Amino acid sequence: MIVKLHALRVYIDGTTGSLVTISTMRVLVVLGLVAAAAFQVASAGSYSDGGAAVQKLVQDLNDGKLLEQKHWFSLFNTRHRNEALMLFDVLIHCKDWASFVGNAAYFRQKMNEGEFVYALYVAVIHSSLAEHVVLPPLYEVTPHLFTNSEVIEEAYRAKQKQTPGKFKSSFTGTKKNPEQRVAYFGEDIGLNTHHVTWHMEFPFWWNDAYGHHLDRKGENFFWIHHQLTVRFDAERLSNYLDPVGELQWNKPIVDGFAPHTTYKYGGQFPARPDNVKFEDVDDVARIRDMVIVESRIRDAIAHGYIVDSEGKHIDISNEKGIDILGDIIESSLYSPNVQYYGALHNTAHIVLGRQGDPHGKFDLPPGVLEHFETATRDPSFFRLHKYMDNIFKEHKDNLPPYTKADLEFSGVSVTELAVVGELETYFEDFEYSLINAVDDAEGIPDVEISTYVPRLNHKEFTFRIDVENGGAERLATVRIFAWPHKDNNGIEYTFDEGRWNAIELDKFWVSLKGGKTSIERKSTESSVTVPDVPSIHDLFAEAEAGGAGLAKFESATGLPNRFLLPKGNDRGLEFDLVVAVTDGDADSAVPNLHENTEYNHYGSHGVYPDKRPHGYPLDRKVPDERVFEDLPNFKHIQVKVFNHGEHIH
């Protein structure tokens, strides 16, 4: 039997089976062999766990123990998460596609909608059965989490009146709030999707018993959030704002936030006024506990080791230490001692998200910080992660600086670095469907309902890099970074200050022949970005046409490819652009990387292709920048990023 998976459709021996709805409303899957209405729990032989997970889920379902439908879902709610993982457990243990899809179709009708969508997406990402499945964009599956409530209300009215509509979405806040200048970043639906998808690729609850190890998960946690934080600072500088300050438990949360979003089931997301002082959150954590956990982590950094659950010391004063530290700070099941070091990141998200109703007095639903889809909408998300980032920096700054011998690539020198084309950003309107935002009603047909929202994009450009190789042919890793040249007061950053604020623009491998190699790398080829996943409508149209063009959308983990550059401004925001060409044979964890295009920078499957620490060679303190000035395989120039106010409608 030949099975090809395209856009959540299955073709079995060329024959399309029956269609069954398995997502919030209209994400269709071809079952081929099994119809949801007739589905029965498959025999134990269809599951790698002998059917234990599905029997447990069915039992709890029959006993009425599961969360009801039409109720909000939050991954940070222990009960909700455990129930979603019960379904994930069923799907991940399915041994064949018919069982996978049959279970999905059946439990879609029975389980809470949010639990189902989360379990299905994570299972598709991690199951070998779904390796080539392309998932629809979440902002069309659960649009309430990505769309302002005013627009959702207009969508409902359009459905009631049976009048098609296309409605304009605006960012939250007004010009009276300086934070509104950078709302286009935190509220970008592509960034929101990137954030939630990364946490699905690297979930904090992951257990290797599910089938594979998440390589460098803790370090990836550090790096993805470090990059979001430094990028947010670059957006602030683009809009004449100071870099974001870190959150402090003993000081007020200066900036409030009104989300202007609503749950499909459960009311409005809670707002938070300005200058709220942190309060203990009932049944979650005391602020004193957060301070204690932080002090234990900082103490471990100062000592250079952590203590595991058996009392043994684990050295973190090396390049692997960041991975252990990331597991501890998040914390994930990979943490060596969660009882002692706690879960600083996850608990902080809940504590911060509940400050509008810390004692449950008003029985409010979770705040935006308690959903990875909505977290970046709140500017305090970046204050929280600046706080985390500074803890990671404390560790990195304790490591010995790289020497010239550590960094050089013998016989290789970068003779030219240039950008072809002006670095220019602009805004464009992006339209997406709201058909899943409104409920179905018997006898009332659907009408076309959509919204459009401005989003940041940039004109295409190319890096041109000339490299001289004085030896035989060899593999090289090309690493490209940029950081703002000056702070908001016009004071130049030192090299050491700048390198910590470096935005990773690309990383790729090339084969250097003897003599000169001229490299041209297009912005569209960046390994840190991914293209927008097509709409549900376009996914099915592409699948009907054979699905040949869908392969590039299989991984949705990465920044949107239109989001590579910070906004800049009309004067041209100055950036330091650097390229480091390092020894590819020493760097690479897998062979033939210069020929392999399958490795996305953020992917969770298999071994991470680059052995070096994230951010290398800029990840450690630089007390003397002459080390880099004298490095032949390193090139450093200044560029400007412009935004001339262009908005394409």
Solvent accessible surface area in square Angstrom, and as a share of the most:
residue,aa,sasa,rsa
1,M,158,0.71
2,I,119,0.60
3,V,56,0.32
4,K,122,0.52
5,L,18,0.09
6,H,45,0.20
7,A,2,0.01
8,L,4,0.02
9,R,20,0.07
10,V,0,0.00
11,Y,48,0.18
12,I,23,0.12
13,D,97,0.50
14,G,71,0.69
15,T,90,0.53
16,T,70,0.41
17,G,22,0.21
18,S,61,0.39
19,L,90,0.45
20,V,22,0.12
21,T,45,0.26
22,I,4,0.02
23,S,1,0.01
24,T,17,0.10
25,M,24,0.11
26,R,59,0.22
27,V,2,0.01
28,L,42,0.21
29,V,2,0.01
30,V,0,0.00
31,L,2,0.01
32,G,29,0.28
33,L,118,0.59
34,V,34,0.20
35,A,43,0.33
36,A,14,0.11
37,A,111,0.86
38,A,77,0.60
39,F,19,0.08
40,Q,150,0.67
41,V,62,0.36
42,A,30,0.23
43,S,82,0.53
44,A,54,0.42
45,G,55,0.53
46,S,19,0.13
47,Y,7,0.03
48,S,78,0.50
49,D,45,0.24
50,G,38,0.36
51,G,2,0.02
52,A,61,0.47
53,A,13,0.10
54,V,2,0.01
55,Q,113,0.50
56,K,110,0.47
57,L,0,0.00
58,V,32,0.19
59,Q,98,0.44
60,D,12,0.06
61,L,36,0.18
62,N,111,0.57
63,D,76,0.39
64,G,64,0.62
65,K,120,0.51
66,L,22,0.11
67,L,8,0.04
68,E,102,0.46
69,Q,65,0.29
70,K,130,0.55
71,H,52,0.23
72,W,54,0.19
73,F,30,0.13
74,S,0,0.00
75,L,12,0.06
76,F,12,0.05
77,N,41,0.21
78,T,80,0.47
79,R,116,0.42
80,H,6,0.03
81,R,43,0.16
82,N,76,0.39
83,E,11,0.05
84,A,0,0.00
85,L,24,0.12
86,M,37,0.17
87,L,0,0.00
88,F,0,0.00
89,D,40,0.21
90,V,1,0.00
91,L,0,0.00
92,I,25,0.13
93,H,37,0.16
94,C,9,0.06
95,K,118,0.50
96,D,54,0.28
97,W,23,0.08
98,A,22,0.17
99,S,7,0.05
100,F,4,0.02
101,V,3,0.02
102,G,0,0.00
103,N,0,0.00
104,A,1,0.00
105,A,0,0.00
106,Y,51,0.20
107,F,0,0.00
108,R,30,0.11
109,Q,95,0.42
110,K,91,0.39
111,M,1,0.00
112,N,0,0.00
113,E,24,0.11
114,G,22,0.21
115,E,0,0.00
116,F,0,0.00
117,V,8,0.04
118,Y,16,0.06
119,A,0,0.00
120,L,4,0.02
121,Y,10,0.04
122,V,0,0.00
123,A,0,0.00
124,V,6,0.04
125,I,28,0.14
126,H,8,0.03
127,S,8,0.05
128,S,100,0.64
129,L,46,0.23
130,A,2,0.02
131,E,118,0.53
132,H,90,0.40
133,V,6,0.04
134,V,1,0.01
135,L,28,0.14
136,P,5,0.03
137,P,5,0.03
138,L,6,0.03
139,Y,13,0.05
140,E,5,0.02
141,V,0,0.00
142,T,30,0.17
143,P,1,0.01
144,H,9,0.04
145,L,24,0.12
146,F,6,0.03
147,T,2,0.01
148,N,15,0.07
149,S,7,0.05
150,E,81,0.36
151,V,5,0.03
152,I,4,0.02
153,E,86,0.39
154,E,59,0.26
155,A,0,0.00
156,Y,64,0.24
157,R,115,0.42
158,A,8,0.06
159,K,10,0.04
160,Q,133,0.59
161,K,146,0.62
162,Q,68,0.30
163,T,73,0.42
164,P,86,0.54
165,G,18,0.18
166,K,119,0.51
167,F,34,0.14
168,K,126,0.53
169,S,6,0.04
170,S,65,0.42
171,F,37,0.15
172,T,11,0.06
173,G,39,0.38
174,T,84,0.49
175,K,198,0.84
176,K,193,0.82
177,N,56,0.29
178,P,67,0.42
179,E,13,0.06
180,Q,47,0.21
181,R,113,0.41
182,V,3,0.02
183,A,12,0.09
184,Y,11,0.04
185,F,0,0.00
186,G,4,0.04
187,E,11,0.05
188,D,5,0.02
189,I,9,0.05
190,G,9,0.09
191,L,0,0.00
192,N,0,0.00
193,T,21,0.12
194,H,3,0.01
195,H,1,0.00
196,V,4,0.02
197,T,12,0.07
198,W,1,0.00
199,H,2,0.01
200,M,3,0.01
201,E,12,0.05
202,F,1,0.00
203,P,1,0.01
204,F,18,0.08
205,W,15,0.05
206,W,1,0.00
207,N,71,0.36
208,D,58,0.30
209,A,87,0.67
210,Y,47,0.18
211,G,62,0.59
212,H,48,0.21
213,H,98,0.44
214,L,0,0.00
215,D,34,0.18
216,R,34,0.12
217,K,3,0.01
218,G,1,0.01
219,E,7,0.03
220,N,11,0.06
221,F,1,0.00
222,F,4,0.02
223,W,12,0.04
224,I,3,0.01
225,H,8,0.04
226,H,6,0.03
227,Q,14,0.06
228,L,5,0.03
229,T,0,0.00
230,V,4,0.02
231,R,5,0.02
232,F,3,0.01
233,D,9,0.05
234,A,0,0.00
235,E,0,0.00
236,R,15,0.06
237,L,8,0.04
238,S,1,0.00
239,N,17,0.09
240,Y,100,0.38
241,L,19,0.09
242,D,80,0.41
243,P,51,0.32
244,V,5,0.03
245,G,46,0.44
246,E,63,0.28
247,L,11,0.06
248,Q,74,0.33
249,W,18,0.06
250,N,129,0.66
251,K,106,0.45
252,P,56,0.35
253,I,2,0.01
254,V,94,0.54
255,D,35,0.18
256,G,14,0.13
257,F,24,0.10
258,A,50,0.38
259,P,4,0.02
260,H,75,0.34
261,T,0,0.00
262,T,21,0.12
263,Y,13,0.05
264,K,49,0.21
265,Y,46,0.17
266,G,44,0.42
267,G,42,0.40
268,Q,100,0.44
269,F,7,0.03
270,P,25,0.15
271,A,57,0.44
272,R,19,0.07
273,P,90,0.56
274,D,92,0.48
275,N,92,0.47
276,V,26,0.15
277,K,146,0.62
278,F,24,0.10
279,E,80,0.36
280,D,61,0.31
281,V,5,0.03
282,D,70,0.36
283,D,157,0.82
284,V,49,0.28
285,A,16,0.12
286,R,112,0.41
287,I,24,0.12
288,R,146,0.53
289,D,42,0.22
290,M,6,0.02
291,V,70,0.41
292,I,67,0.34
293,V,23,0.13
294,E,27,0.12
295,S,59,0.38
296,R,80,0.29
297,I,1,0.00
298,R,63,0.23
299,D,74,0.38
300,A,6,0.05
301,I,4,0.02
302,A,79,0.61
303,H,107,0.48
304,G,13,0.13
305,Y,66,0.25
306,I,0,0.00
307,V,45,0.26
308,D,22,0.11
309,S,89,0.57
310,E,129,0.58
311,G,47,0.45
312,K,125,0.53
313,H,116,0.52
314,I,53,0.27
315,D,78,0.40
316,I,1,0.00
317,S,64,0.41
318,N,53,0.27
319,E,72,0.32
320,K,128,0.54
321,G,0,0.00
322,I,1,0.01
323,D,35,0.18
324,I,36,0.18
325,L,1,0.00
326,G,0,0.00
327,D,11,0.06
328,I,1,0.00
329,I,0,0.00
330,E,1,0.00
331,S,8,0.05
332,S,5,0.03
333,L,114,0.57
334,Y,46,0.18
335,S,15,0.10
336,P,33,0.21
337,N,16,0.08
338,V,82,0.47
339,Q,173,0.77
340,Y,91,0.34
341,Y,5,0.02
342,G,16,0.16
343,A,27,0.21
344,L,1,0.01
345,H,0,0.00
346,N,14,0.07
347,T,27,0.16
348,A,0,0.00
349,H,0,0.00
350,I,23,0.12
351,V,0,0.00
352,L,2,0.01
353,G,11,0.11
354,R,68,0.25
355,Q,9,0.04
356,G,31,0.30
357,D,14,0.07
358,P,17,0.11
359,H,94,0.42
360,G,46,0.44
361,K,161,0.68
362,F,126,0.53
363,D,128,0.66
364,L,79,0.39
365,P,16,0.10
366,P,4,0.02
367,G,4,0.03
368,V,5,0.03
369,L,1,0.01
370,E,1,0.00
371,H,10,0.04
372,F,9,0.04
373,E,28,0.13
374,T,0,0.00
375,A,0,0.00
376,T,2,0.01
377,R,9,0.03
378,D,2,0.01
379,P,18,0.11
380,S,2,0.02
381,F,1,0.00
382,F,2,0.01
383,R,28,0.10
384,L,0,0.00
385,H,4,0.02
386,K,30,0.13
387,Y,6,0.02
388,M,3,0.01
389,D,4,0.02
390,N,46,0.23
391,I,0,0.00
392,F,5,0.02
393,K,55,0.23
394,E,61,0.27
395,H,4,0.02
396,K,2,0.01
397,D,35,0.18
398,N,88,0.45
399,L,4,0.02
400,P,86,0.54
401,P,46,0.29
402,Y,32,0.12
403,T,74,0.43
404,K,88,0.37
405,A,79,0.61
406,D,73,0.38
407,L,4,0.02
408,E,78,0.35
409,F,10,0.04
410,S,87,0.56
411,G,49,0.47
412,V,3,0.02
413,S,32,0.21
414,V,9,0.05
415,T,65,0.38
416,E,67,0.30
417,L,7,0.03
418,A,20,0.16
419,V,35,0.20
420,V,69,0.40
421,G,47,0.46
422,E,89,0.40
423,L,12,0.06
424,E,16,0.07
425,T,0,0.00
426,Y,26,0.10
427,F,31,0.13
428,E,28,0.13
429,D,37,0.19
430,F,39,0.16
431,E,89,0.40
432,Y,8,0.03
433,S,37,0.24
434,L,0,0.00
435,I,38,0.19
436,N,1,0.01
437,A,0,0.00
438,V,1,0.00
439,D,59,0.31
440,D,92,0.48
441,A,48,0.37
442,E,184,0.83
443,G,75,0.73
444,I,76,0.39
445,P,86,0.54
446,D,58,0.30
447,V,19,0.11
448,E,135,0.60
449,I,4,0.02
450,S,14,0.09
451,T,0,0.00
452,Y,57,0.22
453,V,15,0.09
454,P,22,0.14
455,R,28,0.10
456,L,0,0.00
457,N,25,0.13
458,H,13,0.06
459,K,85,0.36
460,E,128,0.57
461,F,6,0.03
462,T,24,0.14
463,F,3,0.01
464,R,84,0.31
465,I,0,0.00
466,D,17,0.09
467,V,0,0.00
468,E,66,0.30
469,N,4,0.02
470,G,75,0.72
471,G,30,0.29
472,A,82,0.63
473,E,103,0.46
474,R,60,0.22
475,L,19,0.10
476,A,0,0.00
477,T,0,0.00
478,V,0,0.00
479,R,4,0.02
480,I,0,0.00
481,F,3,0.01
482,A,8,0.06
483,W,5,0.02
484,P,5,0.03
485,H,25,0.11
486,K,74,0.31
487,D,37,0.19
488,N,54,0.28
489,N,120,0.62
490,G,43,0.41
491,I,111,0.57
492,E,101,0.45
493,Y,44,0.17
494,T,74,0.43
495,F,15,0.06
496,D,45,0.23
497,E,86,0.38
498,G,0,0.00
499,R,5,0.02
500,W,22,0.08
501,N,32,0.17
502,A,4,0.03
503,I,6,0.03
504,E,9,0.04
505,L,5,0.03
506,D,2,0.01
507,K,9,0.04
508,F,14,0.06
509,W,29,0.10
510,V,26,0.15
511,S,36,0.23
512,L,0,0.00
513,K,130,0.55
514,G,49,0.47
515,G,32,0.30
516,K,129,0.55
517,T,28,0.16
518,S,71,0.46
519,I,14,0.07
520,E,118,0.53
521,R,40,0.15
522,K,116,0.49
523,S,3,0.02
524,T,71,0.41
525,E,83,0.37
526,S,8,0.05
527,S,23,0.15
528,V,1,0.01
529,T,11,0.07
530,V,14,0.08
531,P,41,0.26
532,D,46,0.24
533,V,21,0.12
534,P,28,0.17
535,S,35,0.22
536,I,22,0.11
537,H,143,0.64
538,D,71,0.37
539,L,3,0.02
540,F,26,0.11
541,A,54,0.42
542,E,60,0.27
543,A,2,0.02
544,E,119,0.53
545,A,87,0.68
546,G,48,0.46
547,G,2,0.02
548,A,98,0.76
549,G,34,0.33
550,L,2,0.01
551,A,68,0.53
552,K,134,0.57
553,F,23,0.10
554,E,67,0.30
555,S,40,0.26
556,A,29,0.22
557,T,0,0.00
558,G,2,0.02
559,L,17,0.09
560,P,6,0.04
561,N,48,0.25
562,R,10,0.04
563,F,0,0.00
564,L,3,0.02
565,L,6,0.03
566,P,4,0.02
567,K,29,0.12
568,G,0,0.00
569,N,10,0.05
570,D,93,0.48
571,R,180,0.66
572,G,9,0.09
573,L,26,0.13
574,E,51,0.23
575,F,3,0.01
576,D,7,0.03
577,L,2,0.01
578,V,0,0.00
579,V,0,0.00
580,A,2,0.02
581,V,0,0.00
582,T,5,0.03
583,D,47,0.24
584,G,0,0.00
585,D,95,0.49
586,A,50,0.39
587,D,0,0.00
588,S,16,0.11
589,A,37,0.29
590,V,29,0.17
591,P,105,0.66
592,N,85,0.44
593,L,7,0.03
594,H,73,0.33
595,E,124,0.56
596,N,54,0.28
597,T,135,0.79
598,E,150,0.67
599,Y,76,0.29
600,N,31,0.16
601,H,9,0.04
602,Y,16,0.06
603,G,30,0.28
604,S,3,0.02
605,H,98,0.44
606,G,50,0.49
607,V,86,0.49
608,Y,11,0.04
609,P,10,0.06
610,D,1,0.00
611,K,109,0.46
612,R,64,0.23
613,P,5,0.03
614,H,5,0.02
615,G,7,0.07
616,Y,6,0.02
617,P,3,0.02
618,L,5,0.03
619,D,7,0.04
620,R,28,0.10
621,K,72,0.30
622,V,14,0.08
623,P,108,0.68
624,D,52,0.27
625,E,72,0.32
626,R,155,0.57
627,V,41,0.23
628,F,7,0.03
629,E,118,0.53
630,D,88,0.46
631,L,7,0.04
632,P,65,0.41
633,N,1,0.01
634,F,15,0.06
635,K,64,0.27
636,H,72,0.32
637,I,45,0.23
638,Q,91,0.40
639,V,23,0.13
640,K,93,0.39
641,V,3,0.02
642,F,43,0.18
643,N,10,0.05
644,H,99,0.44
645,G,61,0.59
646,E,64,0.29
647,H,69,0.31
648,I,84,0.43
649,H,168,0.75
